[in-house]
Amino acid sequence: MAATIDPTLIETMEARVGVETRGELTLGMTIMDTRHHFAWTHLPLIHVAYRADYRRFLRLSGGKTPFNGAQIHPFSVAFFTA
């Protein structure tokens, strides 16, 4: 949500992303194809946030997070469509 207010808070990359629906150990996990020699063209191409300026985010939010004041890990990853 903060990136909507200030897009410079995050750095993104385009990647093909899907949700594992058949794996025994990975059921429900998000997967991302980072191989450039073999792309999963059937998966949607989206922007994936891979870096965030956590201190600036906290200043923007007044030090509060949307999770009842719980701290958000600075390497939390967000997915959003292109």
C-alpha positions in Angstrom: 0.0 0.0 0.0 2.8 2.4 0.8 4.2 2.0 -2.7 1.0 3.4 -4.1 1.8 6.6 -2.2 5.5 6.6 -2.9 6.6 4.1 -5.7 10.3 4.8 -4.9 9.9 2.9 -1.6 10.3 -0.4 -3.5 12.4 -1.9 -6.4 10.6 -4.4 -8.6 11.4 -6.9 -11.4 9.2 -8.6 -13.9 8.8 -12.3 -13.3 6.4 -15.2 -14.1 4.7 -16.3 -10.9 2.2 -19.0 -10.0 0.8 -20.8 -7.0 1.7 -24.5 -6.5 -1.5 -26.5 -6.5 -0.2 -30.1 -6.8 3.0 -30.3 -4.7 3.1 -32.5 -1.6 5.5 -30.2 0.3 4.8 -26.9 -1.5 1.0 -26.9 -1.8 -0.2 -23.3 -1.8 3.3 -21.7 -2.0 4.1 -19.0 -4.5 6.7 -19.9 -7.1 8.6 -17.6 -9.4 10.5 -18.6 -12.5 13.8 -16.7 -12.6 15.4 -18.8 -15.4 15.7 -16.9 -18.6 16.6 -19.8 -20.7 13.3 -21.6 -20.0 10.4 -19.4 -19.2 7.0 -20.6 -18.1 5.1 -18.6 -20.6 1.7 -19.9 -19.3 2.2 -18.1 -16.0 1.3 -14.4 -15.6 4.1 -11.9 -15.9 3.9 -9.6 -12.9 6.0 -7.0 -11.1 7.6 -8.5 -7.9 9.0 -6.3 -5.2 12.4 -7.5 -4.2 13.8 -4.6 -2.2 12.1 -2.0 0.1 13.3 1.0 2.0 11.9 -0.1 5.4 13.0 3.0 7.3 11.3 5.3 4.8 8.2 3.1 5.0 8.1 3.5 8.8 8.5 7.2 8.6 5.7 7.4 6.0 3.4 5.3 8.2 4.2 7.2 11.3 5.9 4.1 12.7 2.7 2.1 12.6 2.1 -1.0 10.5 -1.2 -2.4 9.2 -0.7 -5.4 11.4 -1.8 -4.1 14.8 1.6 -2.5 15.4 3.5 -5.6 14.7 6.8 -5.1 13.0 7.1 -6.1 9.4 10.2 -7.9 8.3 12.2 -5.6 6.0 12.6 -8.3 3.4 8.8 -9.1 3.1 8.0 -9.5 -0.5 4.9 -8.2 -2.2 3.4 -9.3 -5.4 1.2 -7.1 -7.7 0.0 -7.3 -11.2 1.5 -5.3 -14.1 
